[in-house]
Amino acid sequence: MTDFTDTARAAEQAMRALFPPTPLQRNVHLSDRHGCDIWLKREDLSPVRSYKIRGAFNAMRKALADNPDQRQFVCASAGNHAQGVAYVCQHFGVQGTVFMPVTTPKQKIEKTRAFGGGAVSITLIGDFFDETLAAAQSFCAEKGAHFLSPFDDPDVIEGQASVALEVLDELGHAPDLMILPVGGGGLSSGVARYLRGVGADTGLTLVEPEGGPSLTAALAAGKPVTVPITDTFVDGAAVAQIGVRTFEVLKDIDPARVLLSPENRICVTIGEMLNVEGIVLEPAGALAVDVLDSVSEEIKGKSVVCVTSGGNFDFERLPEVKERAMRYQGLKKYFILRLPQRPGALKEFLNLLGPDDDIARFEYLKKSARNFGSVLIGIETRDPQQFDGLFARIKARGFAVRDITDDDLLAQFLI
């Protein structure tokens, strides 16, 4: 039986016909902050701005080796996997059909079409991914096409393992720790299996979005289970169920080494990497960097590689990123203020604001009240501690106030 490390090396060498190794860059800003050597494995700089091209390439390469007459390939994806498949379809000169949800942003559809050129057709079907996936698999059976799984496939896992191989080659030694994101588990299982195979003494820290902890749930249950996706912001890693094959590799991971990243905190990381380092990361691509503060003490003096897994960020989302980041940092709050409907009441409230308090939203919610009116207010400030003083002044004045910043149900309807 061929050794996994040998086949991963063969996959990595074959990829060189398509793209060079992605850069491994020491980040001075992060290294100085944490007192160690932090390297970023820049998968956001691949031809499709994510590591997904690796697994798609390897799976298609091996499928064509087994059956050179296979000319139709199919995938279901609304993001990076679709773009990787499109790119390699054009490379191999085969026809690809990409199924995407109807709700997929136009930018992602156009990028997939651009990468595939005339080699790819796109079918928009289903409001949810499960519907899209079912349609893709039905089409595969009808047309005799080859389905390219985004993660739960041995050839995809083998292709993603090339990330670890390149890290060891570029760094010249095994790092003390690698931090990488987990969605369906293709990247993490490939890296884990390769590091074990070469006997590298490298620890692994895996990161999931708080709104989609599929690996955490699987480790607790001892098998892959379906979890509800409570926040889809990290769309590249918010997967309801980790793969069966990928979990087989990851099932012995210490649950303490699987960290959860709050979506609002990820927004802080995205903004910092963009504003300080000029690095554009999508939410899933920022996961590894986001947890550095959580492991800061244990990594001092060590070498750490963070895999920035993707940079397909739609800049139309910047206002949302800024909003969520400010809420996480405590720099922006929303509250409902109950004001008496009499002349001068609003002026009294405005006089309670501090010099750095900026009204970002002001909306009457109940204009028909005879004695009182409810007002939705959003306030931005420079120091989160200033809100303590503001709320104290409001209550001392006798105005009723309710902070709804972290009330998910109300925020969904009002903010």
VENDA-V76122 format. One record per residue. N is the residue number from 1. OMEGA is omega in whole degrees, -180 to 180 (* if undefined). Layout:
n;omega
N;OMEGA
N;OMEGA
//
This chain:
n;omega
1;-178
2;-180
3;-178
4;-179
5;178
6;-180
7;176
8;176
9;178
10;178
11;-179
12;179
13;179
14;180
15;-177
16;174
17;-176
18;-180
19;178
20;176
21;176
22;-174
23;168
24;-171
25;173
26;-179
27;-176
28;-178
29;-179
30;180
31;180
32;-179
33;-173
34;177
35;-180
36;176
37;179
38;-180
39;177
40;173
41;-166
42;175
43;175
44;179
45;173
46;-180
47;179
48;177
49;171
50;-180
51;-173
52;179
53;-177
54;-179
55;179
56;180
57;-176
58;180
59;179
60;178
61;-177
62;177
63;179
64;177
65;179
66;-177
67;-178
68;-179
69;180
70;-176
71;-179
72;179
73;-176
74;171
75;174
76;-176
77;174
78;-174
79;-169
80;179
81;179
82;-178
83;176
84;179
85;-180
86;-178
87;-176
88;173
89;179
90;-180
91;-176
92;179
93;178
94;-179
95;178
96;173
97;-178
98;177
99;-179
100;176
101;178
102;-176
103;-179
104;178
105;-177
106;-178
107;-179
108;178
109;-178
110;178
111;177
112;179
113;-179
114;180
115;-177
116;-177
117;-180
118;-177
119;-173
120;170
121;-176
122;177
123;178
124;-178
125;177
126;175
127;-178
128;-174
129;-180
130;178
131;179
132;-180
133;180
134;179
135;180
136;-179
137;176
138;178
139;179
140;-179
141;-178
142;-173
143;-176
144;180
145;180
146;-179
147;180
148;-179
149;178
150;-178
151;-170
152;-176
153;-176
154;-180
155;175
156;178
157;179
158;178
159;180
160;179
161;180
162;175
163;-180
164;-180
165;180
166;179
167;-179
168;180
169;-176
170;-179
171;-180
172;177
173;179
174;177
175;177
176;-175
177;168
178;178
179;-178
180;-177
181;175
182;169
183;175
184;174
185;-179
186;-180
187;-176
188;180
189;178
190;179
191;-179
192;-177
193;180
194;-179
195;177
196;-176
197;-180
198;178
199;-180
200;179
201;-176
202;175
203;178
204;168
205;-177
206;-173
207;176
208;172
209;-178
210;-177
211;179
212;-173
213;-173
214;179
215;178
216;180
217;-179
218;179
219;179
220;-177
221;-177
222;179
223;177
224;177
225;179
226;177
227;176
228;176
229;-176
230;178
231;-177
232;-176
233;180
234;-170
235;180
236;-178
237;180
238;-176
239;-174
240;-179
241;178
242;-177
243;178
244;-180
245;-179
246;179
247;178
248;178
249;-172
250;-171
251;-179
252;177
253;176
254;-180
255;179
256;179
257;176
258;-175
259;178
260;180
261;174
262;-176
263;-180
264;177
265;177
266;178
267;176
268;-179
269;178
270;-180
271;-180
272;-180
273;178
274;-174
275;-177
276;-173
277;-177
278;-180
279;-180
280;179
281;170
282;-177
283;179
284;-180
285;-179
286;-173
287;-176
288;179
289;-174
290;-175
291;-177
292;178
293;-178
294;-178
295;-171
296;-177
297;-175
298;-176
299;-179
300;179
301;-177
302;175
303;-173
304;176
305;174
306;179
307;174
308;-161
309;-179
310;-180
311;179
312;-176
313;177
314;-174
315;172
316;179
317;-177
318;178
319;178
320;179
321;179
322;-180
323;-177
324;178
325;-179
326;178
327;179
328;-178
329;-179
330;-178
331;178
332;179
333;173
334;176
335;177
336;-178
337;179
338;-175
339;172
340;-179
341;177
342;180
343;176
344;-177
345;180
346;179
347;178
348;179
349;-178
350;179
351;179
352;-178
353;177
354;-177
355;-180
356;-180
357;-177
358;179
359;180
360;178
361;180
362;-174
363;174
364;-179
365;-175
366;-174
367;-175
368;-179
369;-177
370;-174
371;-178
372;175
373;178
374;-177
375;172
376;-177
377;172
378;-178
379;172
380;178
381;-177
382;-176
383;-177
384;-180
385;-180
386;178
387;178
388;179
389;-179
390;-179
391;178
392;180
393;179
394;-178
395;178
396;179
397;178
398;178
399;176
400;-177
401;178
402;178
403;-179
404;-176
405;-176
406;177
407;-173
408;-177
409;179
410;-180
411;-179
412;-176
413;-171
414;-172
415;*
//
